[in-house]
Amino acid sequence: MAVLMTYPSFRKQIIEANERIKNKSRLLETKFGTMEYAIIGQGKPVLLIHGAGGGYDQGLWLGQTTLEYEYQFVAPSKFGYLNSDTPKEYSALLQAEQYKILLDYLGIEKVIIVAVSAGGPSSMQFANEYPERVEKMILLSAVSMPPNPNDKDPVFIKVIQLIQKSDYAYWLFTKTFESQILSLFGIPSDDYKKFTPEQKVLAKELLNVMHPMSLRYDGTITDGLIIKNFEIPKGIAVPTLIIHSKNDGLVHYSHAEHSKSMIKDSKLILYDKGGHGALSELQAARKQIKIFLKN
């Protein structure tokens, strides 16, 4: 009975989500297979690298919530996400090479990189391999090493992956257990209780932009395998701003400290609160990003 009552609303939102994905993205054939991406806006180019459970749409949302000025957003869907293929061989290095192929195709010589969460490895790899193509790099709650005991418990990761398989299950959780699913995504319930109305809108947007979730499952699994074998390159020489929260419930702040120790020209901003993505500290983070990009 509950399914019958809720299914029409679910179906409407999923149809809208599928239409949104189809109408806003483009496809590029590369040696790694099809790569999906979106490009919007005018101004200095920004390469937006999404996290697990994302896609180009999460990348666009990331740019719109972190940057205050007009930029040209270039947002790819990584291997396995939405309409991007998963090649037989994949790694942070190969994903970085695909970013270069995209930028070459678009005729973009240099970008600012903004990466969140599982977007960290391929972004750092790109900055290491092609430093001449990167003006500056911003890492938000970014993964910088293989999973460690301080990260989200593997049991919770399995729960997230199980929910991802069903668009209806994910939709239902976002409608009825918003605080709990945000907790699974690394935002502590204590933070959520103190969210301002604006922060609650951002949280809802974050959850909604991930519909339909099943189209992001293969990419999330691929991301997990890439992260498992990732070691941050030692020679990154790109000016980098690292933003993280001490109470990040998904990616422990030791990842940020590791990035700081490995990237010579880097600055670390560590908030006590904020959770994954520093969601409740975004206003402060925007100011720091603005200063970093102006200098």
C-alpha positions in Angstrom: 0.0 0.0 0.0 2.8 2.4 0.9 4.5 1.7 -2.4 1.3 2.3 -4.4 0.8 5.6 -2.6 4.3 6.9 -3.1 5.2 5.4 -6.5 3.5 8.2 -8.7 5.6 10.9 -6.9 8.7 8.7 -7.3 8.1 8.1 -11.0 7.5 11.8 -11.7 10.8 12.8 -10.0 12.8 10.1 -11.8 11.4 11.0 -15.2 12.4 14.6 -14.5 15.9 13.5 -13.4 16.4 11.4 -16.5 15.3 14.3 -18.7 17.6 16.7 -16.9 20.6 14.4 -17.4 19.8 13.8 -21.1 19.2 17.5 -21.9 22.2 19.1 -20.2 25.1 16.8 -21.1 27.2 16.1 -24.2 29.1 13.0 -25.3 32.6 12.7 -26.5 34.2 9.5 -27.9 37.6 8.9 -26.5 40.1 5.9 -26.5 38.5 5.0 -23.1 35.0 4.9 -24.5 32.2 7.5 -24.3 32.8 10.4 -21.9 29.9 12.5 -20.8 30.4 16.1 -19.9 28.6 19.4 -19.6 30.0 22.9 -20.2 28.1 26.0 -19.1 28.9 29.7 -18.4 31.4 32.3 -19.5 34.7 33.2 -17.9 37.8 31.5 -16.6 37.5 27.7 -17.1 36.9 25.5 -14.1 37.2 21.7 -14.2 34.7 20.3 -11.7 35.4 16.7 -10.5 32.6 15.1 -8.7 32.7 12.5 -5.9 31.2 9.0 -5.4 27.5 8.8 -6.2 27.9 11.8 -8.5 28.2 12.6 -12.2 28.6 15.8 -14.3 25.4 17.2 -12.6 27.0 16.9 -9.1 30.0 18.6 -10.5 27.9 21.6 -11.8 26.2 21.8 -8.4 29.7 21.8 -6.7 30.7 24.8 -8.9 27.5 26.7 -8.2 27.8 26.3 -4.5 31.5 27.0 -4.0 32.3 29.7 -6.5 31.0 33.3 -6.3 32.0 34.8 -9.6 31.2 33.9 -13.2 33.2 31.0 -14.6 33.0 28.6 -17.4 32.2 25.2 -15.8 33.5 22.0 -17.4 32.0 19.1 -15.6 32.7 15.5 -16.7 31.1 12.3 -15.5 34.0 10.0 -14.4 34.4 6.4 -15.5 31.1 4.5 -15.1 28.9 7.4 -14.0 25.7 8.2 -15.9 26.5 8.0 -19.6 30.3 7.6 -19.3 31.7 4.2 -20.1 33.9 2.1 -17.8 37.0 1.0 -19.7 38.6 -2.4 -19.1 41.5 -0.8 -17.5 41.0 2.2 -15.2 43.0 4.2 -12.6 43.4 7.7 -11.4 46.1 8.2 -14.0 43.9 7.0 -16.9 41.0 9.1 -15.7 43.3 12.1 -15.6 44.4 11.4 -19.2 40.7 11.4 -20.2 40.3 14.9 -18.6 43.2 16.1 -20.9 41.5 14.6 -23.9 38.4 16.5 -23.1 40.2 19.8 -22.5 42.1 19.3 -25.8 38.9 18.7 -27.6 37.3 21.9 -26.1 40.4 23.9 -26.9 41.0 24.8 -23.2 44.6 25.3 -22.3 44.4 26.0 -18.5 41.9 25.4 -15.8 41.2 25.8 -12.1 40.3 22.4 -10.6 37.7 22.0 -8.0 37.4 18.4 -6.7 35.3 16.9 -4.0 35.6 13.6 -2.1 36.4 10.7 -4.5 37.2 13.3 -7.1 40.5 13.9 -5.3 42.7 11.1 -6.7 42.2 11.8 -10.4 42.4 15.6 -9.9 45.7 15.3 -8.0 47.0 12.9 -10.7 46.0 15.4 -13.4 47.8 18.2 -11.6 50.9 16.0 -11.3 50.9 14.8 -14.9 49.9 18.1 -16.6 50.9 21.0 -14.3 51.0 23.4 -17.2 47.3 22.9 -17.6 46.4 23.8 -14.0 46.3 27.3 -12.6 45.2 26.3 -9.1 43.5 23.4 -7.4 40.8 23.3 -4.7 40.3 20.0 -2.8 37.1 19.8 -0.8 36.8 16.8 1.6 39.0 15.0 -0.9 40.3 11.5 -0.7 44.2 11.4 -0.9 45.0 7.8 0.0 43.5 4.3 0.2 40.8 3.8 2.8 42.0 3.8 6.4 40.4 2.7 9.8 39.3 6.3 10.4 37.1 6.5 7.3 33.4 5.4 7.2 33.0 1.9 8.4 32.9 -0.6 5.5 29.5 -1.8 6.8 28.1 1.6 6.1 29.7 1.7 2.7 27.9 -1.6 1.9 24.6 -0.1 3.1 25.1 2.9 0.8 26.0 0.7 -2.2 22.9 -1.4 -1.5 20.6 1.7 -1.5 22.3 2.8 -4.7 21.1 -0.2 -6.6 17.4 0.9 -6.3 16.2 4.3 -7.5 13.1 3.8 -5.4 14.9 2.9 -2.2 17.2 5.9 -2.6 14.2 8.2 -3.3 12.3 6.9 -0.3 15.2 7.4 2.0 15.7 11.0 0.9 12.0 11.7 1.5 11.5 10.0 4.8 15.0 9.7 6.4 16.9 12.7 5.2 19.0 13.1 8.4 19.9 9.4 8.4 21.0 9.3 4.7 23.0 12.5 5.1 24.7 10.8 8.0 25.6 7.9 5.7 27.1 10.4 3.4 29.3 11.8 6.1 27.2 14.7 7.6 26.7 14.0 11.3 23.2 14.2 12.7 24.3 16.8 15.3 25.4 19.1 12.4 22.1 18.5 10.6 20.0 19.5 13.6 21.8 22.9 13.7 21.5 23.6 9.9 20.1 26.9 8.9 17.2 27.0 6.4 19.7 27.8 3.6 21.9 24.8 4.7 18.9 22.5 4.7 18.1 23.6 1.1 21.7 22.8 0.1 21.4 19.4 1.7 18.2 18.7 -0.1 19.7 19.8 -3.4 22.7 17.5 -2.8 20.4 14.5 -2.3 18.1 15.4 -5.2 21.0 16.0 -7.7 21.9 12.3 -7.3 18.6 11.0 -8.8 18.5 8.5 -10.5 21.0 6.8 -8.2 21.2 3.5 -10.0 23.0 5.2 -12.9 25.8 6.1 -10.5 26.3 2.6 -9.0 28.9 1.4 -11.5 30.9 4.5 -11.2 30.9 4.4 -7.4 32.2 0.8 -7.5 34.9 1.9 -10.0 35.8 4.8 -7.8 36.2 2.5 -4.8 38.7 0.3 -6.7 40.6 3.3 -8.0 40.9 4.7 -4.5 42.0 1.3 -3.1 45.1 1.5 -5.3 45.8 5.2 -5.2 48.9 6.8 -3.8 49.2 10.6 -4.1 52.0 11.6 -6.4 55.0 13.2 -4.7 55.7 15.9 -7.3 52.6 18.0 -7.3 53.6 21.6 -7.7 50.3 23.4 -8.3 49.0 26.0 -5.8 46.4 24.1 -3.8 43.7 25.0 -1.3 42.6 22.0 0.9 39.3 22.3 2.8 38.1 19.7 5.2 36.1 19.2 8.4 37.3 17.4 11.5 33.9 15.7 11.9 33.7 14.5 8.3 31.9 11.2 8.8 32.9 9.7 5.4 36.5 10.8 4.5 38.6 11.3 7.7 40.5 14.6 7.9 43.8 12.7 7.9 43.3 12.7 4.1 43.5 16.5 4.2 46.6 16.4 6.4 48.2 13.9 4.1 47.5 16.1 1.1 49.0 19.1 2.9 52.2 17.1 3.6 52.5 15.8 0.0 51.6 19.0 -1.9 54.4 21.6 -1.4 52.5 24.7 -2.4 49.3 24.0 -0.4 47.2 25.6 2.3 45.0 23.6 4.6 41.8 25.0 6.2 40.4 22.6 8.7 37.0 23.3 10.3 35.8 21.7 13.5 32.3 21.2 12.1 30.8 20.9 8.7 30.8 17.2 8.0 31.5 15.8 4.5 31.8 18.6 2.0 32.0 21.1 4.9 28.3 21.8 4.1 27.5 23.9 7.2 30.8 25.8 6.6 30.2 26.6 2.9 29.8 30.3 3.5 33.2 30.5 5.2 34.7 28.2 2.7 33.5 30.4 -0.2 35.3 33.4 1.3 38.5 31.3 1.6 38.2 30.1 -2.0 37.6 33.7 -3.2 40.8 34.9 -1.5 42.7 31.9 -2.8 41.7 32.5 -6.4 42.3 36.3 -6.3 45.8 36.0 -5.0 
